[in-house]
Every structure is written in structure tokens, then in C-alpha cells.
Amino acid sequence: MALERLFGVALRPLISRTLNFQTTPFSDISVPPGKGGRVLYIHIPFCEALCSFCTFHRVQYDVEFATRYFRALHIEIRRYVDQGFGFTDVYFGGGTPTVNPDQLVQTIRLLRSLGINGKISVETNPDHLKPDLINSLRDAGVARLSVGVQSFDDALLREMGRYERYGSGAEIAERLARTQGVFDTLNADLMFNFPHQDAASVRHDIDVLHSIGIDQVSFYPLMPATQTRRAMKKHIGTINFSTEKALYRQIVSSMQPTYRPTSAWCFSRGPAMIDEYIVDHDEYLGVGSGAFSYIGGTMYSTSFSIRRYINRIERGHTGTVMHRTFNVREQRRYSLLVGLFGLAMPHARLKQLSGPGVPRALWKELLLFRALGAIRLQHDGYALTSRGMYLWVVMMREFLMGVNQFREQMRHHIKSEHSVYLQELTRSMKSFGRNDDQLQPAPNFGHKLPDGDHRKNTGAAGK
């Protein structure tokens, strides 16, 4: 087993402990506004089709349910602004944020009306690259459009179930070429190390990207949680992590010199926003169902039950239901991980994030990484070496796999979460002078619920 793989396996227990959130079922968790601006992440958990390899929080799109969700989202955003939060850049992720273009544009207009004037990044799918949507997003002020391409290899697209939904590799490339130049940054998200993906397939993807001249490319390794891995094994094939390193080395060498690395897995032709906002932004606030925040050394999570999230917001609560406060050492390690993922970590930024004694406090970690040849000391801080870039891919992959495992667990826990929601609702209604007999069920629009529940509305707000 390669050194990097051993290192990744050794990280898993530490990551699992780090993501051990505490729940607060009956009271709001208050996220402190703090000082200065933060990045705002907005989660849109709806997709028209659900991919077997995707580990993000998403459900089947239903227009009525999504409309109610967007209304709750707008309320939540207004509340944070009213509480004194300041925001810089904004990232829309999902799901598929462009699944309802009108609601998306209304949300962007709301942000601007509230004085949130930073750059806006939006994710989308290849089949949404149509003139009306592109023009609408451009006119709304979107600076960066990120397209979930995954691959241009038709055989892989068929295995993923994306060929019929989104078109052939050639058709996707044509849409990207038409969109190139419309936004400040057009990014293509690709994945590598799929079962049956070889060096020739990766080379083909890179050749297509060069021919388009796209602004930016993010190459993600597969990061499956347990159930996702089982689904992939059934529909696509078995993941082999032993092939990951060679494919990554090919990506790095083939993307340069036209593209320069701006993170361990993002490559840009010039300065641009990148997907990993945690690299450039020390703190971030997430709104919507299943969104994470990191503020003041504490990580927060909103409810993964979309119905519970909506009802909490509609009844004057926050969407945040879980938190995990990092101790000082954990904060420093987290700062080091995400900072060096952006290839370099100046001493000044590390001290700003975690205190003046960081190099001394993290001497074991820094000594280990230097001994492994992963980082080098510069006059103003630390930087990743070429070997360190792949090691950081492994570490970020393991960290995000831990996050994905947490998401998966939350989806499994949604059924029990409904009983908590009923208790919260009972308390809320009593505060308004109503009794339990007056409780009304949350609307069920017949969509696929987050817990896979397809039942008809039986008069119960939850299980």
C-alpha cells in the first residue's frame, strides 16, 4: 500500500471524531455574527435526476416543494443580515441550483437588495447551458458558473447514467464552448478514478478542455460514503484507490503550463474564484437544508430534513440544529489543512487564524510533512511540493469522505428526526396558545422525500 493511502487510512478515526456533532433539538443554536465579511454558501437540494455516485444532500425536484423551500431560504438570509452578518462572496451549491431559474434569480436579487455585493458562483448541469438561462444568470450578476461535466468519455457517461440525461461528450463540449467568455469564470467539474477509467480516458478529457479553452477546471477524486460506494458497485463498478495517484499525476502534468494549479485539484488559466471557498475564506456561513458553517472555531450544521428545515424557519427558528466546537489544536490543524490545500500558507495568515504560537504548537505535524517531502519552508511561510499536492488530495478526500459519511448518516436519521420535529412543533404551537389537536401536517407534495418516504399524506406531520 502506498504511503499516501496509509496516511489517508490513519486519518479516518481522527476525522470521525472531528465530525462528531452535538444536537440541540429544542432550542436554537445561535451563530455569532462576529466582525467583518464572510462567504455565504446557499444550498439548493433539488435535482431533476439523482446520480448514483453523488454524495451531496439532494432530493428529487418538485416545483411546489421547492417554491416553499426558497421562501424559507429568503427568510433565513434576511434574518442573518438583520442580525448584523456581513457577507462577501456567495456560492450556490446543491443539488442543482439552476433547477428553478426564476427562484434562483429572485434569490440573487434579494442578496443585492440586502447589500451583499460580492462575487456570485453558481453550479449547474450541462443540459441547463441554454441561452435563456445563461443570459438570465449573466444579467443577474453571476461571476462564476461551474458545470458538472464529470467526463467527456461517452462510455463513462453511459455507465454513470448521464449520457441520456445530459448528452454525449461532444455535445457537452459544444455547450461549454458556446458559454465560454460569457462569465468572468467558466469552470468545469470533472471526476477521476472512476471504475473502468484509464489514462487514455483522462487524456481525452484534458484534450477536450484544452480545445475549448475553458477558464478553469476542478478535478475531483471519487469520495464515496458507504451507501454511495455500494450503489456505484451495483451500477458502475468497484472503486480502486490504487489507481488514483497515477491518474492525478497525469492530470497535473497535462494541465500545465496552460493551466496553473490554484488548489491541489483546481487548475485555472488566470486569477479566479475556486470551488473550495474554505481555502480563501477563513469563516463561512451556510444556509438552507444540510448546509455547514464554520465560525469562531465551531462548525455548525442545519437540518438535513428539508421539511423540518422549512417548518423551523417558518416558525421563527434557525435552521441550525447541530454544532461541533473544535479545541485549539483541532482549529490549528483544520487551518493548516485547508490553508495548504490552496498550495501555500503564509506565516501571517496561520497566526491570524490560530494564534502566534502555531509553528511551535504544530511542530510535530510540520516536521512530519517536511520529512515526507510534502511541504517546504519559504521565507514567508509553507508551500506544498509536487509530492505534497497529492498527499493533500488524499487528506482532503478523506476529510470530505468523512463529511459525506456524515451526510449519509443524517439521511438515515431523518425518520427519527421527524419525531423530534413533532415535539418542537408542539412546543411552538403551545407558545401561541394552541393545543396538540390543532397541529396541522406539513404539506406533502408527493415528491421523493429525503428519507426515501413516498407515503401519501396521512395527517401526520412526520414519523
Secondary structure as a PSIPRED ss2 file (coil, helix, strand):
# PSIPRED VFORMAT (PSIPRED V4.0)

   1 M C   1.000  0.000  0.000
   2 A C   1.000  0.000  0.000
   3 L H   0.000  1.000  0.000
   4 E H   0.000  1.000  0.000
   5 R H   0.000  1.000  0.000
   6 L H   0.000  1.000  0.000
   7 F H   0.000  1.000  0.000
   8 G H   0.000  1.000  0.000
   9 V H   0.000  1.000  0.000
  10 A H   0.000  1.000  0.000
  11 L H   0.000  1.000  0.000
  12 R H   0.000  1.000  0.000
  13 P H   0.000  1.000  0.000
  14 L H   0.000  1.000  0.000
  15 I H   0.000  1.000  0.000
  16 S H   0.000  1.000  0.000
  17 R H   0.000  1.000  0.000
  18 T H   0.000  1.000  0.000
  19 L C   1.000  0.000  0.000
  20 N C   1.000  0.000  0.000
  21 F C   1.000  0.000  0.000
  22 Q E   0.000  0.000  1.000
  23 T E   0.000  0.000  1.000
  24 T C   1.000  0.000  0.000
  25 P C   1.000  0.000  0.000
  26 F C   1.000  0.000  0.000
  27 S C   1.000  0.000  0.000
  28 D C   1.000  0.000  0.000
  29 I C   1.000  0.000  0.000
  30 S C   1.000  0.000  0.000
  31 V C   1.000  0.000  0.000
  32 P C   1.000  0.000  0.000
  33 P C   1.000  0.000  0.000
  34 G C   1.000  0.000  0.000
  35 K C   1.000  0.000  0.000
  36 G C   1.000  0.000  0.000
  37 G E   0.000  0.000  1.000
  38 R E   0.000  0.000  1.000
  39 V E   0.000  0.000  1.000
  40 L E   0.000  0.000  1.000
  41 Y E   0.000  0.000  1.000
  42 I E   0.000  0.000  1.000
  43 H E   0.000  0.000  1.000
  44 I E   0.000  0.000  1.000
  45 P C   1.000  0.000  0.000
  46 F E   0.000  0.000  1.000
  47 C E   0.000  0.000  1.000
  48 E C   1.000  0.000  0.000
  49 A C   1.000  0.000  0.000
  50 L C   1.000  0.000  0.000
  51 C C   1.000  0.000  0.000
  52 S C   1.000  0.000  0.000
  53 F C   1.000  0.000  0.000
  54 C C   1.000  0.000  0.000
  55 T C   1.000  0.000  0.000
  56 F C   1.000  0.000  0.000
  57 H C   1.000  0.000  0.000
  58 R C   1.000  0.000  0.000
  59 V E   0.000  0.000  1.000
  60 Q E   0.000  0.000  1.000
  61 Y C   1.000  0.000  0.000
  62 D C   1.000  0.000  0.000
  63 V H   0.000  1.000  0.000
  64 E H   0.000  1.000  0.000
  65 F H   0.000  1.000  0.000
  66 A H   0.000  1.000  0.000
  67 T H   0.000  1.000  0.000
  68 R H   0.000  1.000  0.000
  69 Y H   0.000  1.000  0.000
  70 F H   0.000  1.000  0.000
  71 R H   0.000  1.000  0.000
  72 A H   0.000  1.000  0.000
  73 L H   0.000  1.000  0.000
  74 H H   0.000  1.000  0.000
  75 I H   0.000  1.000  0.000
  76 E H   0.000  1.000  0.000
  77 I H   0.000  1.000  0.000
  78 R H   0.000  1.000  0.000
  79 R H   0.000  1.000  0.000
  80 Y H   0.000  1.000  0.000
  81 V H   0.000  1.000  0.000
  82 D H   0.000  1.000  0.000
  83 Q C   1.000  0.000  0.000
  84 G C   1.000  0.000  0.000
  85 F C   1.000  0.000  0.000
  86 G E   0.000  0.000  1.000
  87 F E   0.000  0.000  1.000
  88 T E   0.000  0.000  1.000
  89 D E   0.000  0.000  1.000
  90 V E   0.000  0.000  1.000
  91 Y E   0.000  0.000  1.000
  92 F E   0.000  0.000  1.000
  93 G E   0.000  0.000  1.000
  94 G E   0.000  0.000  1.000
  95 G C   1.000  0.000  0.000
  96 T C   1.000  0.000  0.000
  97 P H   0.000  1.000  0.000
  98 T H   0.000  1.000  0.000
  99 V H   0.000  1.000  0.000
 100 N C   1.000  0.000  0.000
 101 P H   0.000  1.000  0.000
 102 D H   0.000  1.000  0.000
 103 Q H   0.000  1.000  0.000
 104 L H   0.000  1.000  0.000
 105 V H   0.000  1.000  0.000
 106 Q H   0.000  1.000  0.000
 107 T H   0.000  1.000  0.000
 108 I H   0.000  1.000  0.000
 109 R H   0.000  1.000  0.000
 110 L H   0.000  1.000  0.000
 111 L H   0.000  1.000  0.000
 112 R H   0.000  1.000  0.000
 113 S H   0.000  1.000  0.000
 114 L C   1.000  0.000  0.000
 115 G C   1.000  0.000  0.000
 116 I C   1.000  0.000  0.000
 117 N C   1.000  0.000  0.000
 118 G C   1.000  0.000  0.000
 119 K C   1.000  0.000  0.000
 120 I E   0.000  0.000  1.000
 121 S E   0.000  0.000  1.000
 122 V E   0.000  0.000  1.000
 123 E E   0.000  0.000  1.000
 124 T E   0.000  0.000  1.000
 125 N C   1.000  0.000  0.000
 126 P H   0.000  1.000  0.000
 127 D H   0.000  1.000  0.000
 128 H H   0.000  1.000  0.000
 129 L C   1.000  0.000  0.000
 130 K C   1.000  0.000  0.000
 131 P H   0.000  1.000  0.000
 132 D H   0.000  1.000  0.000
 133 L H   0.000  1.000  0.000
 134 I H   0.000  1.000  0.000
 135 N H   0.000  1.000  0.000
 136 S H   0.000  1.000  0.000
 137 L H   0.000  1.000  0.000
 138 R H   0.000  1.000  0.000
 139 D H   0.000  1.000  0.000
 140 A H   0.000  1.000  0.000
 141 G C   1.000  0.000  0.000
 142 V C   1.000  0.000  0.000
 143 A C   1.000  0.000  0.000
 144 R E   0.000  0.000  1.000
 145 L E   0.000  0.000  1.000
 146 S E   0.000  0.000  1.000
 147 V E   0.000  0.000  1.000
 148 G E   0.000  0.000  1.000
 149 V E   0.000  0.000  1.000
 150 Q E   0.000  0.000  1.000
 151 S C   1.000  0.000  0.000
 152 F C   1.000  0.000  0.000
 153 D C   1.000  0.000  0.000
 154 D H   0.000  1.000  0.000
 155 A H   0.000  1.000  0.000
 156 L H   0.000  1.000  0.000
 157 L H   0.000  1.000  0.000
 158 R H   0.000  1.000  0.000
 159 E H   0.000  1.000  0.000
 160 M H   0.000  1.000  0.000
 161 G C   1.000  0.000  0.000
 162 R C   1.000  0.000  0.000
 163 Y H   0.000  1.000  0.000
 164 E H   0.000  1.000  0.000
 165 R H   0.000  1.000  0.000
 166 Y H   0.000  1.000  0.000
 167 G C   1.000  0.000  0.000
 168 S C   1.000  0.000  0.000
 169 G H   0.000  1.000  0.000
 170 A H   0.000  1.000  0.000
 171 E H   0.000  1.000  0.000
 172 I H   0.000  1.000  0.000
 173 A H   0.000  1.000  0.000
 174 E H   0.000  1.000  0.000
 175 R H   0.000  1.000  0.000
 176 L H   0.000  1.000  0.000
 177 A H   0.000  1.000  0.000
 178 R H   0.000  1.000  0.000
 179 T H   0.000  1.000  0.000
 180 Q C   1.000  0.000  0.000
 181 G C   1.000  0.000  0.000
 182 V C   1.000  0.000  0.000
 183 F C   1.000  0.000  0.000
 184 D C   1.000  0.000  0.000
 185 T E   0.000  0.000  1.000
 186 L E   0.000  0.000  1.000
 187 N E   0.000  0.000  1.000
 188 A E   0.000  0.000  1.000
 189 D E   0.000  0.000  1.000
 190 L E   0.000  0.000  1.000
 191 M E   0.000  0.000  1.000
 192 F E   0.000  0.000  1.000
 193 N C   1.000  0.000  0.000
 194 F C   1.000  0.000  0.000
 195 P C   1.000  0.000  0.000
 196 H C   1.000  0.000  0.000
 197 Q C   1.000  0.000  0.000
 198 D C   1.000  0.000  0.000
 199 A H   0.000  1.000  0.000
 200 A H   0.000  1.000  0.000
 201 S H   0.000  1.000  0.000
 202 V H   0.000  1.000  0.000
 203 R H   0.000  1.000  0.000
 204 H H   0.000  1.000  0.000
 205 D H   0.000  1.000  0.000
 206 I H   0.000  1.000  0.000
 207 D H   0.000  1.000  0.000
 208 V H   0.000  1.000  0.000
 209 L H   0.000  1.000  0.000
 210 H H   0.000  1.000  0.000
 211 S H   0.000  1.000  0.000
 212 I H   0.000  1.000  0.000
 213 G C   1.000  0.000  0.000
 214 I C   1.000  0.000  0.000
 215 D C   1.000  0.000  0.000
 216 Q E   0.000  0.000  1.000
 217 V E   0.000  0.000  1.000
 218 S E   0.000  0.000  1.000
 219 F E   0.000  0.000  1.000
 220 Y E   0.000  0.000  1.000
 221 P E   0.000  0.000  1.000
 222 L C   1.000  0.000  0.000
 223 M C   1.000  0.000  0.000
 224 P C   1.000  0.000  0.000
 225 A C   1.000  0.000  0.000
 226 T H   0.000  1.000  0.000
 227 Q H   0.000  1.000  0.000
 228 T H   0.000  1.000  0.000
 229 R H   0.000  1.000  0.000
 230 R H   0.000  1.000  0.000
 231 A H   0.000  1.000  0.000
 232 M H   0.000  1.000  0.000
 233 K H   0.000  1.000  0.000
 234 K H   0.000  1.000  0.000
 235 H H   0.000  1.000  0.000
 236 I C   1.000  0.000  0.000
 237 G C   1.000  0.000  0.000
 238 T C   1.000  0.000  0.000
 239 I C   1.000  0.000  0.000
 240 N C   1.000  0.000  0.000
 241 F H   0.000  1.000  0.000
 242 S H   0.000  1.000  0.000
 243 T H   0.000  1.000  0.000
 244 E H   0.000  1.000  0.000
 245 K H   0.000  1.000  0.000
 246 A H   0.000  1.000  0.000
 247 L H   0.000  1.000  0.000
 248 Y H   0.000  1.000  0.000
 249 R H   0.000  1.000  0.000
 250 Q H   0.000  1.000  0.000
 251 I H   0.000  1.000  0.000
 252 V H   0.000  1.000  0.000
 253 S H   0.000  1.000  0.000
 254 S H   0.000  1.000  0.000
 255 M H   0.000  1.000  0.000
 256 Q C   1.000  0.000  0.000
 257 P C   1.000  0.000  0.000
 258 T C   1.000  0.000  0.000
 259 Y C   1.000  0.000  0.000
 260 R E   0.000  0.000  1.000
 261 P E   0.000  0.000  1.000
 262 T C   1.000  0.000  0.000
 263 S C   1.000  0.000  0.000
 264 A C   1.000  0.000  0.000
 265 W C   1.000  0.000  0.000
 266 C E   0.000  0.000  1.000
 267 F E   0.000  0.000  1.000
 268 S E   0.000  0.000  1.000
 269 R C   1.000  0.000  0.000
 270 G C   1.000  0.000  0.000
 271 P C   1.000  0.000  0.000
 272 A C   1.000  0.000  0.000
 273 M C   1.000  0.000  0.000
 274 I C   1.000  0.000  0.000
 275 D C   1.000  0.000  0.000
 276 E C   1.000  0.000  0.000
 277 Y H   0.000  1.000  0.000
 278 I H   0.000  1.000  0.000
 279 V H   0.000  1.000  0.000
 280 D H   0.000  1.000  0.000
 281 H C   1.000  0.000  0.000
 282 D C   1.000  0.000  0.000
 283 E C   1.000  0.000  0.000
 284 Y E   0.000  0.000  1.000
 285 L E   0.000  0.000  1.000
 286 G E   0.000  0.000  1.000
 287 V E   0.000  0.000  1.000
 288 G C   1.000  0.000  0.000
 289 S C   1.000  0.000  0.000
 290 G C   1.000  0.000  0.000
 291 A C   1.000  0.000  0.000
 292 F E   0.000  0.000  1.000
 293 S E   0.000  0.000  1.000
 294 Y E   0.000  0.000  1.000
 295 I E   0.000  0.000  1.000
 296 G C   1.000  0.000  0.000
 297 G C   1.000  0.000  0.000
 298 T E   0.000  0.000  1.000
 299 M E   0.000  0.000  1.000
 300 Y E   0.000  0.000  1.000
 301 S E   0.000  0.000  1.000
 302 T E   0.000  0.000  1.000
 303 S C   1.000  0.000  0.000
 304 F C   1.000  0.000  0.000
 305 S C   1.000  0.000  0.000
 306 I H   0.000  1.000  0.000
 307 R H   0.000  1.000  0.000
 308 R H   0.000  1.000  0.000
 309 Y H   0.000  1.000  0.000
 310 I H   0.000  1.000  0.000
 311 N H   0.000  1.000  0.000
 312 R H   0.000  1.000  0.000
 313 I H   0.000  1.000  0.000
 314 E H   0.000  1.000  0.000
 315 R C   1.000  0.000  0.000
 316 G C   1.000  0.000  0.000
 317 H C   1.000  0.000  0.000
 318 T C   1.000  0.000  0.000
 319 G C   1.000  0.000  0.000
 320 T E   0.000  0.000  1.000
 321 V E   0.000  0.000  1.000
 322 M E   0.000  0.000  1.000
 323 H E   0.000  0.000  1.000
 324 R E   0.000  0.000  1.000
 325 T E   0.000  0.000  1.000
 326 F C   1.000  0.000  0.000
 327 N C   1.000  0.000  0.000
 328 V H   0.000  1.000  0.000
 329 R H   0.000  1.000  0.000
 330 E H   0.000  1.000  0.000
 331 Q H   0.000  1.000  0.000
 332 R H   0.000  1.000  0.000
 333 R H   0.000  1.000  0.000
 334 Y H   0.000  1.000  0.000
 335 S H   0.000  1.000  0.000
 336 L H   0.000  1.000  0.000
 337 L H   0.000  1.000  0.000
 338 V H   0.000  1.000  0.000
 339 G H   0.000  1.000  0.000
 340 L H   0.000  1.000  0.000
 341 F H   0.000  1.000  0.000
 342 G C   1.000  0.000  0.000
 343 L C   1.000  0.000  0.000
 344 A E   0.000  0.000  1.000
 345 M E   0.000  0.000  1.000
 346 P E   0.000  0.000  1.000
 347 H H   0.000  1.000  0.000
 348 A H   0.000  1.000  0.000
 349 R H   0.000  1.000  0.000
 350 L H   0.000  1.000  0.000
 351 K H   0.000  1.000  0.000
 352 Q H   0.000  1.000  0.000
 353 L H   0.000  1.000  0.000
 354 S H   0.000  1.000  0.000
 355 G C   1.000  0.000  0.000
 356 P C   1.000  0.000  0.000
 357 G C   1.000  0.000  0.000
 358 V H   0.000  1.000  0.000
 359 P H   0.000  1.000  0.000
 360 R H   0.000  1.000  0.000
 361 A H   0.000  1.000  0.000
 362 L C   1.000  0.000  0.000
 363 W H   0.000  1.000  0.000
 364 K H   0.000  1.000  0.000
 365 E H   0.000  1.000  0.000
 366 L H   0.000  1.000  0.000
 367 L H   0.000  1.000  0.000
 368 L H   0.000  1.000  0.000
 369 F H   0.000  1.000  0.000
 370 R H   0.000  1.000  0.000
 371 A H   0.000  1.000  0.000
 372 L C   1.000  0.000  0.000
 373 G C   1.000  0.000  0.000
 374 A C   1.000  0.000  0.000
 375 I E   0.000  0.000  1.000
 376 R E   0.000  0.000  1.000
 377 L E   0.000  0.000  1.000
 378 Q E   0.000  0.000  1.000
 379 H C   1.000  0.000  0.000
 380 D C   1.000  0.000  0.000
 381 G E   0.000  0.000  1.000
 382 Y E   0.000  0.000  1.000
 383 A E   0.000  0.000  1.000
 384 L E   0.000  0.000  1.000
 385 T C   1.000  0.000  0.000
 386 S H   0.000  1.000  0.000
 387 R H   0.000  1.000  0.000
 388 G H   0.000  1.000  0.000
 389 M H   0.000  1.000  0.000
 390 Y H   0.000  1.000  0.000
 391 L H   0.000  1.000  0.000
 392 W H   0.000  1.000  0.000
 393 V H   0.000  1.000  0.000
 394 V H   0.000  1.000  0.000
 395 M H   0.000  1.000  0.000
 396 M H   0.000  1.000  0.000
 397 R H   0.000  1.000  0.000
 398 E H   0.000  1.000  0.000
 399 F H   0.000  1.000  0.000
 400 L H   0.000  1.000  0.000
 401 M H   0.000  1.000  0.000
 402 G H   0.000  1.000  0.000
 403 V H   0.000  1.000  0.000
 404 N H   0.000  1.000  0.000
 405 Q H   0.000  1.000  0.000
 406 F H   0.000  1.000  0.000
 407 R H   0.000  1.000  0.000
 408 E H   0.000  1.000  0.000
 409 Q H   0.000  1.000  0.000
 410 M H   0.000  1.000  0.000
 411 R H   0.000  1.000  0.000
 412 H H   0.000  1.000  0.000
 413 H H   0.000  1.000  0.000
 414 I H   0.000  1.000  0.000
 415 K H   0.000  1.000  0.000
 416 S H   0.000  1.000  0.000
 417 E H   0.000  1.000  0.000
 418 H H   0.000  1.000  0.000
 419 S H   0.000  1.000  0.000
 420 V H   0.000  1.000  0.000
 421 Y H   0.000  1.000  0.000
 422 L H   0.000  1.000  0.000
 423 Q H   0.000  1.000  0.000
 424 E H   0.000  1.000  0.000
 425 L H   0.000  1.000  0.000
 426 T H   0.000  1.000  0.000
 427 R H   0.000  1.000  0.000
 428 S H   0.000  1.000  0.000
 429 M H   0.000  1.000  0.000
 430 K H   0.000  1.000  0.000
 431 S H   0.000  1.000  0.000
 432 F C   1.000  0.000  0.000
 433 G C   1.000  0.000  0.000
 434 R C   1.000  0.000  0.000
 435 N C   1.000  0.000  0.000
 436 D H   0.000  1.000  0.000
 437 D H   0.000  1.000  0.000
 438 Q H   0.000  1.000  0.000
 439 L C   1.000  0.000  0.000
 440 Q C   1.000  0.000  0.000
 441 P C   1.000  0.000  0.000
 442 A C   1.000  0.000  0.000
 443 P C   1.000  0.000  0.000
 444 N C   1.000  0.000  0.000
 445 F C   1.000  0.000  0.000
 446 G C   1.000  0.000  0.000
 447 H C   1.000  0.000  0.000
 448 K C   1.000  0.000  0.000
 449 L C   1.000  0.000  0.000
 450 P C   1.000  0.000  0.000
 451 D C   1.000  0.000  0.000
 452 G C   1.000  0.000  0.000
 453 D C   1.000  0.000  0.000
 454 H C   1.000  0.000  0.000
 455 R C   1.000  0.000  0.000
 456 K C   1.000  0.000  0.000
 457 N C   1.000  0.000  0.000
 458 T C   1.000  0.000  0.000
 459 G C   1.000  0.000  0.000
 460 A C   1.000  0.000  0.000
 461 A C   1.000  0.000  0.000
 462 G C   1.000  0.000  0.000
 463 K C   1.000  0.000  0.000
